[in-house]
Amino acid sequence: MRHQVAGYKLNRTPGGRIALRRNLIKQFFTHERIRTTEAKAAAIRGEAERMITIARNVTDKTDSEKVAARRLIAGRLGNNSNDAVKKLFDEIAPRFADRNGGYTRVMKLGPRFGDKAEMALLELVEE
């Protein structure tokens, strides 16, 4: 039984899930929208919103707190995440300075042609 076990398995090993999650979130922050399956969009949406909140909350903090927040996000995104972290803190977070959550939107697109997997568009909300 999986009582109180959070997260989606996505039919992958733990290492594969971590790699998939990191890559999807990096691509999401880089392109500000991604087209993926509904299950994958639901799996990364909460963590992406938490990262945006962390970046948004340190805009008026000291330099050491800003560095700590950047390192926290970079650690969660893994190697080669410098571009995504920079864009998150410099472009995305200031846009949502006055918004208390709800930074993303999931739009259902219907089934994929090849295997009928339900597709979704995960994007940042524009005000």
Secondary structure by P-SEA (a helix, b strand, c coil): cccccccccccccaaaaaaaaaaaaaaaaacccccccaaaaaacaaaaaaaaaaaaaaccccaaaaaaaaaaaaaaacccaaaaaaaaaccccccccccccccbbbbbbccccccccbbbbbbcccc
